[in-house]
Amino acid sequence: MYLRNIGPFTAGREIQSMYRKVSGKSAFALTVNDRTGIEKLLRDGALIQSQNPKLLAGLLHHKLRSSRCEAQPADLSLVVSGSRVTYRIADAAPRTGILTMSATPMPGCIMVASLLGATMIGMELLQTAPLMRDTHEIVTLTVLDVAPPRYIPLSV
């Protein structure tokens, strides 16, 4: 069996041009846990249910390739899975949600398996980034506040 037409993911190149590196370092950072979670979403096919799975996969692959690695525990200003994030899209009113690696939609949660969540993960407080809407319109996403994840200790 021969495989043909193997090459880089075309949507990845489009996404790379949307993000630029600032003073030699990546525009975003991912923790080891976030990298593992993104790889699991890509491997398990959890993106198929999204509006634009190819674009979303390209964005997540780009983030895995080009983000800097952040030590754990992460800086409190970094958006990581489990963080409560207050954000603004374009000039709309601010919204708040918890960033989650779950592929199942839940009230009050922002899935990394969505264009909003995939764009948001790895951003820092007051950082802006281009966000492609489901209508293919590009708007500005701004992170206004980040509250670190709250971990509930297991009872013994």
C-alpha positions in Angstrom: 0.0 0.0 0.0 1.4 3.4 -1.0 0.4 6.7 0.6 0.1 9.7 -1.7 -0.3 13.4 -1.3 1.2 13.5 2.1 2.3 17.0 3.0 1.8 19.7 5.6 -1.7 20.5 6.6 -2.8 23.4 4.4 -4.9 25.1 7.1 -1.8 25.2 9.4 0.0 27.6 7.0 -3.0 29.9 7.0 -3.1 29.9 10.8 0.7 30.5 11.1 0.3 33.8 9.3 -2.3 34.9 11.8 0.0 34.7 14.7 3.4 36.4 14.9 6.2 35.9 17.3 7.0 38.8 19.6 10.7 39.6 20.1 11.9 36.0 19.2 9.6 34.2 21.6 6.3 32.5 20.8 3.1 34.4 21.2 1.7 31.7 23.5 2.8 29.0 26.0 1.5 25.6 26.8 2.0 23.5 30.0 2.9 19.8 29.7 -0.7 19.0 30.9 -2.2 21.2 28.1 0.1 19.7 25.5 -1.0 16.2 26.5 -4.7 17.2 26.5 -4.4 18.7 23.1 -2.6 15.7 21.7 -5.4 13.5 23.2 -8.1 15.6 21.6 -6.4 15.3 18.2 -5.7 11.6 18.6 -9.2 10.6 19.8 -11.0 12.4 17.0 -12.8 14.7 19.4 -12.7 17.6 16.8 -15.0 15.9 14.3 -18.1 17.3 16.1 -16.8 20.9 15.7 -18.0 23.4 13.0 -14.7 23.4 11.2 -12.6 20.3 12.3 -9.8 20.9 9.7 -9.2 24.5 10.7 -9.4 23.6 14.4 -6.9 20.7 14.0 -4.6 23.0 12.1 -4.7 25.6 14.8 -4.0 23.1 17.6 -1.2 21.5 15.6 0.3 24.9 15.1 0.1 25.7 18.8 1.8 22.4 19.6 4.6 23.1 17.2 5.3 26.7 17.9 4.4 27.4 21.5 7.0 27.7 24.2 6.9 25.2 27.1 5.7 26.6 30.4 6.8 25.1 33.7 4.2 23.8 36.1 2.6 25.2 38.0 2.0 27.8 35.4 2.2 31.6 35.8 -1.1 32.9 37.1 -1.5 35.1 34.1 -1.4 32.2 31.6 -4.6 30.7 30.3 -4.5 26.9 31.0 -7.1 24.2 31.0 -9.3 24.6 34.1 -8.7 28.4 34.3 -11.7 30.7 34.7 -11.2 33.3 31.9 -12.9 36.6 31.3 -12.6 37.6 27.7 -14.0 40.0 25.1 -14.7 39.2 21.4 -14.4 42.3 19.2 -16.4 45.1 21.0 -19.0 42.8 22.6 -19.6 42.7 26.4 -17.1 40.6 28.4 -17.9 37.0 29.0 -16.5 34.5 31.5 -16.1 30.7 31.3 -13.9 27.8 32.4 -11.5 26.4 29.8 -11.9 22.7 29.6 -10.3 19.8 27.6 -13.6 18.0 27.6 -15.1 17.4 24.2 -18.6 17.5 25.6 -20.3 20.9 25.8 -21.2 22.0 29.3 -22.8 25.3 30.5 -20.3 27.9 31.5 -17.4 26.0 29.9 -15.2 26.8 26.9 -14.0 23.7 25.1 -10.5 23.6 23.8 -12.1 21.6 21.0 -13.7 24.8 19.7 -12.1 27.7 17.8 -12.6 30.0 20.8 -11.0 27.6 23.3 -8.2 26.6 20.9 -7.3 30.2 20.3 -7.5 31.1 24.0 -5.4 28.3 25.5 -1.8 29.5 26.0 -2.7 33.2 25.9 -1.7 35.6 28.7 -3.6 38.2 30.6 -4.4 41.3 28.4 -3.1 39.5 25.3 -5.1 39.8 22.0 -5.2 37.4 19.2 -7.2 36.9 16.0 -10.2 34.6 16.3 -12.0 33.1 13.3 -15.7 32.8 13.9 -17.8 30.0 12.4 -18.9 32.5 9.8 -15.2 32.8 8.6 -15.1 36.4 9.9 -11.9 37.2 11.8 -12.4 39.2 15.0 -10.1 40.1 18.0 -10.1 38.0 21.1 -8.8 39.8 24.3 -8.1 38.0 27.6 -9.3 40.4 30.3 -8.8 38.3 33.5 -7.5 34.8 34.4 -8.2 32.9 37.6 -6.1 29.8 38.1 -7.7 26.4 38.1 -9.1 25.2 41.4 -8.2 21.7 42.2 -10.3 19.8 44.7 -8.1 17.5 46.8 -9.2 13.9 46.9 -10.4 12.7 50.3 -8.5 9.8 51.8 
